[in-house]
Amino acid sequence: MPAPTALSKLTNDDGNKWQPLEENQSSPNGPQAAVRSIITEHDRSSDRSEFADVLGGLSADRWDELAASRLYSSRSWLRFCAADVGGRTTTGAVHVSSTTGAAAVSVTAVRDETNAFYQWHTQLTERGLPSPDPVGILVGQRRGYQTHLLRSGDFSPESAASALLDRLDHLRADVVGSGMLPPGTGGSTPCVAGFLGTRDVLALRAAGVPALPVLLTTDAWIPVGPGGWAQWLQSLPSKGRRDSVKQEIKAFGRAGYQIRRSPLSECYREAAELLAATQRRYGHPYDLDVLAESFRRQADAMGSAAQVLFCARQGESAVAFCLYYIFGDTLFVRAVGFDYPQLRGAAEYFNLVYYEPVRIAADHGLSWLHLGIESADAKALRGARLRPLWLLDLAQDSVLVDHSDQIRAHNTTALRQLRDSSSAVAKALDADLYRPFC
């Protein structure tokens, strides 16, 4: 399997395209000045309750109940999203409650977002579709590539979507006047959800969203059954693939590699150096101090849950890292990086990012290994199920409303291209989740 050809496809990292130091106008006084030059701008000056804190004023206990096993909706992760470097954004939430339940979703006021995956204007125009202005309300958090409508108690998916849409309508009507966003160029404030699953899209459409969703990418989930490693190996799509895995594991062992684990809080600089090496390999600009600062903030927000695997030969420096989280019944692979000139062609990527996490997940009795977006073929060949992720403009006056045929044609073409890319991908697609909008 050839290595992916871009950082966004290699890793589950958010793919920020860090500017070189001279473009950042960094001070010569040291790395902290470089970090300060592109730090995320956080503005809590507004009195809007949705942005009073990252939970929109909801209690921590109630939010934890709603987020349950969803890592990228957890309050720790939202704290990281609010604190991470890059862009000018403010993280908050909208929520509704009854005596027997609640519903909530994270929201982000976006003045400027550095990650192209979260720029709805970029995503839509690249697909030849019209787009609302790039400044507005992102429904969802700005890191992680998963947005969830959270609900509990007597809220059905449809009633939760309806109640949250009402709150979002009020937010987008008032947010510019509150000072949270600058005055627009005309028209209403954009309100766009990214990286939604199909069930949440169906609920929002049933609640009255007129625009069709736009297929963004696939989201890879590897099931880890009660039989652990042996069951996972047997689940691979062919005997040839199972034999390849065994050979890759043997090659890794013959190369003399060992895997060690460390909390991110103790190794964020080392991990950043390996991520920088990956950026360098693929010609992406980077700032090592900024990468390290982002990892440091992630460690601060996530605590001991942030764990890193390093791959190294005894007595030598690490040549690869894999940042992961265990949350609920899932091991989430978050980011990886490699010092490519030092690799020995011993399937380091697959051993560190797939095989070792499967073992860890099995040892902890987990049900899933989450590998995130992109690189569909490599993930399908190693047992992943591929679910769709969608972009949905929630505005009643969305510029996409009159382009349903064009959107459906895009979705259908994108799905066909996935099916045609390999037989493994075609078999791994959860077809029922694509069918409503393709």
TORZA-48660 format. One record per residue (C-alpha): x, z negated, y. Coordinates in pm, 1 decimal, decimal comma. Each point is the difference from the previous one (the first is absolute). Layout:
! residues N
east  up  north
X  Z  Y
...
//
This chain:
! residues 438
east  up  north
0,0  0,0  0,0
162,6  104,9  328,3
33,1  -267,1  262,9
-254,1  10,7  282,1
119,0  183,9  308,7
-117,4  -233,5  276,8
-0,6  -371,6  59,8
-378,7  -13,8  21,3
-17,5  146,1  -348,9
279,0  -207,3  -142,5
-130,2  -337,6  101,2
-307,8  -198,6  74,7
149,0  -76,0  341,6
-189,7  106,8  309,9
255,1  266,8  86,4
61,4  -97,5  361,9
225,0  259,9  160,0
233,0  -231,2  187,9
160,6  151,2  306,3
378,6  5,2  25,8
152,1  -270,6  217,3
67,3  231,1  291,8
-362,9  113,4  3,8
-113,1  -360,5  -1,2
217,3  -64,5  306,3
134,7  -302,3  -182,8
213,4  -245,5  185,2
367,4  -19,3  -100,3
-41,6  -377,0  -10,0
-80,1  -10,4  -370,0
-258,1  64,8  -271,6
-266,7  -231,0  141,3
-15,7  215,6  311,1
-48,5  304,8  -221,3
-283,0  -171,4  -180,7
-167,6  -110,0  322,7
2,7  356,8  129,1
-257,0  117,8  -257,5
-179,3  -321,0  -85,4
-373,4  25,7  -56,1
-196,4  -82,8  311,8
-263,1  -267,9  -59,3
-261,2  -67,1  265,7
-231,2  -296,3  -51,9
-100,3  -6,0  367,1
-347,2  134,5  -76,6
-278,0  -250,2  -49,9
-156,7  210,1  -274,0
-53,3  -219,7  -303,5
92,5  283,6  -238,3
360,6  -32,5  118,4
17,8  -375,8  47,3
223,9  -1,4  -308,1
62,7  224,7  -299,3
-319,2  -126,6  -166,9
-219,5  62,2  303,4
-72,1  -373,1  22,7
-125,3  -32,0  -358,6
117,9  -311,1  -182,4
297,8  35,7  -232,9
-197,4  -133,0  -296,9
-281,0  250,4  50,3
245,9  287,4  43,1
187,1  -95,5  -317,4
-330,3  -3,0  -188,4
-79,0  349,9  127,3
345,4  152,2  -51,7
28,6  -143,2  -352,5
261,9  204,9  -190,7
46,0  270,7  265,4
358,7  -44,2  116,1
-21,9  236,3  294,8
-304,8  -179,7  139,0
147,3  -347,9  -47,0
56,4  -211,3  309,6
372,9  -22,5  -71,9
24,6  377,5  -5,2
-204,7  28,5  319,6
241,1  -241,2  168,1
282,8  233,4  -97,1
-189,0  304,0  130,8
-45,5  -176,9  332,6
367,0  -95,4  20,3
174,6  310,0  -135,7
221,9  213,2  219,4
-104,0  338,2  133,5
-292,8  123,2  206,9
-236,6  -167,9  243,0
-287,6  -149,7  -196,6
-209,6  -314,3  -32,3
-133,7  -123,0  -334,5
-340,5  -166,5  -28,1
-319,2  11,8  -205,4
-374,8  38,9  23,4
-226,3  -213,2  -218,2
-358,8  -107,1  -52,5
-131,1  -305,4  -183,6
-324,4  -128,5  -146,2
-84,7  -329,5  -163,1
86,7  147,3  -339,6
276,0  253,1  63,5
228,3  188,7  235,1
150,0  342,7  62,6
318,6  93,5  185,8
257,0  270,4  58,3
333,4  1,3  178,7
26,1  202,8  321,4
295,3  114,7  208,0
-9,6  94,2  366,8
243,5  292,1  16,4
173,3  102,8  319,6
287,0  158,5  -189,4
78,8  3,3  -372,9
342,5  110,7  -126,0
-102,1  61,7  -361,7
-138,2  352,2  -35,9
-206,4  -98,5  -303,9
-202,6  -227,6  229,4
-31,3  252,5  283,7
-346,5  144,2  -60,0
68,7  273,6  253,9
308,0  112,0  -196,3
-175,4  -17,9  -336,0
-300,6  203,0  114,4
181,4  265,6  201,7
248,2  58,5  -284,4
-301,8  87,2  -212,5
-136,6  239,5  260,2
-283,4  -234,3  96,3
-112,5  -120,0  343,1
95,1  -353,7  92,4
-106,7  -271,4  239,4
255,1  -125,1  252,4
297,1  -184,6  -154,7
-67,9  -324,5  190,6
-284,5  -212,0  -134,3
-114,4  -232,2  -276,7
153,4  32,7  -345,1
-231,0  -159,8  -254,2
245,5  -161,8  -236,2
346,9  -147,6  33,4
302,7  207,7  101,6
213,7  -53,9  -310,0
-65,2  28,5  -373,2
-212,0  315,8  -44,1
-314,8  -179,5  -113,3
-305,4  -94,8  206,7
-278,5  -213,4  -147,8
-347,9  -91,4  112,2
-9,9  -364,6  -102,6
-324,2  -169,5  -100,3
-137,4  -301,3  -182,0
-328,7  -163,9  -91,7
-319,5  189,3  75,0
171,8  292,2  174,7
-28,4  320,4  -201,8
249,3  280,2  68,8
-260,8  179,1  211,9
-117,3  -304,8  196,1
360,2  -104,3  65,0
83,8  350,5  123,5
-306,5  9,4  223,3
70,4  -339,3  156,1
367,6  80,8  57,4
-83,8  337,7  153,1
-223,6  -176,3  250,0
284,7  -231,8  95,8
240,3  293,1  25,0
-241,4  190,4  225,6
-5,4  -294,8  239,6
378,5  -30,3  -16,0
70,6  363,5  80,1
-249,8  -10,7  287,7
170,5  -297,7  163,8
365,5  6,0  -100,9
132,4  221,5  279,1
-161,2  -213,7  269,6
155,5  -307,6  -159,3
351,4  129,1  69,8
89,3  17,8  -370,3
27,2  380,6  26,7
75,9  221,8  299,3
-277,7  210,9  152,5
-56,2  313,8  -203,6
1,8  360,9  107,8
-377,4  18,9  -27,8
-262,0  -69,5  -262,9
-30,5  -303,7  -221,3
276,2  -199,6  -164,4
109,4  141,9  -338,4
-78,2  -218,1  -301,9
168,2  131,5  -315,1
53,8  -158,4  -340,2
300,1  102,5  -206,7
84,7  -43,4  -369,1
-349,8  -93,6  -114,0
-101,4  8,2  -364,3
-296,0  209,7  -111,0
-241,1  -290,6  -46,2
50,1  -120,4  356,7
-41,1  355,6  131,0
-327,2  36,6  -190,6
-123,8  -329,5  143,8
89,3  102,6  356,0
-165,3  339,5  -43,2
-313,0  -166,1  -138,1
3,0  -227,6  305,4
-14,7  299,1  232,3
349,2  143,5  59,8
-66,3  373,3  51,6
349,5  146,9  -50,2
138,8  88,8  -340,4
321,9  -173,4  -109,3
328,9  187,0  -9,2
214,6  -31,8  -312,6
339,6  -144,5  100,7
194,0  -65,1  -319,9
1,0  -164,6  -340,2
42,7  -370,3  -76,3
176,4  -77,5  -329,1
-98,9  -288,5  -228,5
162,2  -56,0  -339,1
-213,5  -209,5  -237,3
189,6  -276,3  -178,6
-208,6  -113,9  -293,6
13,3  -325,4  -193,7
243,2  167,0  -238,5
262,8  4,5  274,4
298,1  232,1  -17,7
-80,8  139,8  -343,5
-356,0  86,2  100,2
114,7  160,8  323,1
262,1  210,7  -180,6
-258,6  115,6  -252,2
-235,4  99,6  284,0
237,6  265,2  136,3
-133,7  355,1  -18,6
220,4  129,5  -284,4
254,9  -95,2  -262,2
254,0  201,9  195,7
-61,5  -212,0  306,6
31,4  -321,3  -203,4
329,0  121,7  -143,3
122,5  88,9  351,2
-73,9  -352,2  120,3
196,2  -147,4  -289,2
295,2  227,9  77,4
-10,0  -92,0  369,4
7,1  -369,3  -87,2
296,4  53,2  -234,0
188,6  197,5  268,2
-59,4  -282,1  248,2
143,6  -252,3  -245,7
301,8  218,1  -87,7
82,4  27,2  371,4
48,4  -376,2  3,9
-275,2  -74,4  248,7
-149,7  -343,5  40,5
-311,8  -93,2  198,3
-13,4  -312,1  211,5
-285,7  -140,5  204,9
11,0  -166,7  343,2
-256,5  -109,2  258,6
-15,6  248,8  286,9
72,1  -284,1  241,5
349,4  -31,3  -151,0
88,5  368,1  -25,8
-186,5  196,2  266,7
322,9  135,0  148,5
127,7  123,4  -337,0
-334,4  167,9  -69,9
4,3  160,3  344,5
346,4  145,2  -62,2
-127,4  171,7  -315,8
-309,0  127,9  179,4
226,4  133,3  275,3
203,3  180,2  -266,1
-318,4  170,7  -115,2
-84,6  99,3  357,3
349,6  141,9  33,4
-31,1  193,6  -326,2
-311,0  184,3  121,0
114,3  54,3  356,2
-238,9  -247,9  163,7
118,6  -184,5  310,8
22,0  -374,0  -47,2
116,0  -320,8  164,0
133,6  -252,3  -250,5
-70,8  -294,2  229,7
-362,2  106,1  38,6
-45,9  48,3  -374,3
146,4  -344,5  -62,2
-219,9  -156,6  267,6
-311,7  155,3  -153,9
90,8  -142,9  -340,5
75,6  -338,2  158,4
-343,6  -7,9  159,3
-160,0  104,3  -327,1
177,2  -286,5  -173,2
-113,6  -243,3  270,8
-361,9  107,1  -38,6
-11,1  28,1  -378,8
222,3  -292,0  -99,9
107,7  -36,5  -361,9
-242,0  272,6  -112,3
247,4  260,4  130,1
244,5  58,1  -285,1
278,3  256,5  -35,6
159,9  151,2  -309,4
358,8  121,8  36,8
180,7  232,7  -238,3
376,6  -38,3  -31,4
289,3  8,7  -245,0
166,6  -333,0  -58,7
230,8  -92,5  286,7
-110,1  297,4  212,9
-232,2  40,4  295,7
-364,0  87,9  -60,1
-81,0  371,9  -9,0
-379,2  -34,8  18,8
-280,3  -239,6  94,7
-371,3  -31,6  -63,5
-220,4  -229,7  212,2
-314,9  -116,5  -176,1
-287,1  -247,9  13,7
-208,7  -166,9  -267,6
-348,1  -50,3  141,6
-314,3  -59,5  -200,8
19,0  200,1  -321,3
240,1  262,4  137,6
370,0  52,4  61,1
33,7  206,0  319,6
318,8  202,7  45,6
53,3  3,4  374,7
332,6  171,1  83,1
311,3  133,6  -171,5
337,4  133,1  106,2
316,4  139,4  -160,5
368,0  49,9  77,6
-0,5  349,5  -149,1
375,8  73,3  -6,0
49,4  -311,8  -215,7
-266,9  83,2  -260,4
111,9  98,5  -349,9
-285,8  227,0  -99,3
-146,7  -269,3  -223,6
-366,3  23,4  105,7
51,5  -281,3  248,1
-317,4  88,9  190,7
-230,7  -12,0  -299,4
154,5  -308,9  -153,2
-17,0  -199,2  322,7
-333,9  124,4  138,8
-202,6  53,5  -318,6
141,0  -157,3  -314,4
117,1  -335,7  129,7
-322,2  -56,4  201,4
-207,1  83,2  -309,7
193,8  -266,9  -191,3
-50,3  -253,7  280,0
-370,8  80,4  22,1
-35,6  -39,5  -375,5
189,3  -331,1  1,5
-238,9  -132,5  267,1
-311,7  119,7  -180,7
-90,0  242,0  280,5
-237,2  292,6  -36,4
149,6  256,4  238,8
320,5  136,3  148,0
-74,0  155,4  339,9
239,2  277,3  105,8
-183,9  129,7  306,1
-6,4  344,2  154,8
179,3  328,9  -61,4
222,8  115,5  -291,7
-308,7  52,8  -211,9
174,2  182,9  -283,5
272,5  -259,9  -64,3
-260,3  -276,0  -0,4
-246,8  187,2  -221,4
273,9  66,0  -255,3
49,6  -376,3  -23,0
-361,9  -87,0  -58,4
-147,9  -30,2  350,0
-362,4  64,2  85,7
-31,9  190,9  327,9
-278,2  -110,0  233,3
-82,3  176,3  328,0
52,3  -145,7  345,5
-208,1  130,0  289,7
-4,5  16,0  379,1
-345,6  -50,1  150,9
-96,9  30,7  366,6
-268,6  -265,8  45,5
-132,7  116,7  337,4
-352,3  139,2  21,6
135,9  256,6  246,8
303,2  87,6  -214,7
160,6  337,0  67,3
-5,8  49,1  -378,6
-378,2  -10,1  -35,6
-39,4  376,0  43,5
289,0  83,0  -234,0
-137,7  -114,5  -335,5
59,9  335,7  -169,6
360,2  7,9  120,7
60,9  -358,6  -114,1
-150,2  57,6  -343,1
207,4  316,8  -36,4
316,0  -195,3  85,6
-87,2  -274,5  -246,3
-77,3  248,8  -275,5
323,0  190,2  59,1
206,9  -319,0  7,1
-154,9  -115,0  -327,8
60,5  338,2  -161,4
363,3  -8,3  110,4
37,9  -342,9  -158,5
-149,9  123,6  -326,6
221,1  307,0  0,9
317,0  -195,6  77,5
37,4  -122,2  -359,4
-204,3  -71,0  -309,7
93,9  -367,9  28,3
-148,3  -23,0  350,2
-313,5  186,6  -106,2
-58,9  -252,9  -278,5
79,9  -298,6  223,1
-251,4  78,0  275,5
-304,2  -229,0  0,7
-232,6  297,8  39,6
-315,8  -197,7  73,0
161,4  -146,7  311,7
85,1  343,8  142,7
-322,7  179,0  -93,8
-233,5  -124,7  278,0
201,2  170,6  275,1
184,8  283,9  -175,2
//
